[in-house]
Structures are given as C-alpha cells and as structure tokens.
Amino acid sequence: MTKVTMYLGELTCPSCLTKIQTALKKQGVAEVKVLFNTGKVIIRVNGERPTAAVLEQVITDLGYKVMKVRVKEEAK
C-alpha cells in the first residue's frame, strides 16, 4: 500500500473536505482523510494506480493549490 500525503492551501470551509474526499474516492483510492485545520490530505492507494501525480491533478482541477506531496510505501 502507498501512502500519499499532500499539504494544501486554501481550505476555507468544511465543504472543501467533502469535495476533496468525493473526488479522490472516485479515483479508486483505498482511504482518504482530510484534516481541515491543517490542510493535510492523507490518501492510501492499493497497488500503483492512481499515481500521486494523478491525485495531485484531481485536487488542482478542483481549484486547490497543492503545496507539498510526500509518497511513502507502507509495509503490508
């Protein structure tokens, strides 16, 4: 499993959380957690798809700015 952590700017309301979670879940990710107060998005992906670049593009297409991306392979 791959853990992708993104740090976003511009999370201004709780509906941002729902909007981001819904869009990422449509990409087939295993888990999405959005921490509204910190602008942190934690995504867990099974296998190699979708890639971190694809997930970042999904968030960018929603109108949010991705400040930083970290990708880490997790032990099974």
PyMOL commands that set and color helices and strands:
alter all, ss='L'
color gray80, all
select helices_A, chain A and resi 14-25+52-61
alter helices_A, ss='H'
color red, helices_A
select strands_A, chain A and resi 2-9+31-35+40-45+65-73
alter strands_A, ss='S'
color yellow, strands_A
deselect
rebuild
show_as cartoon
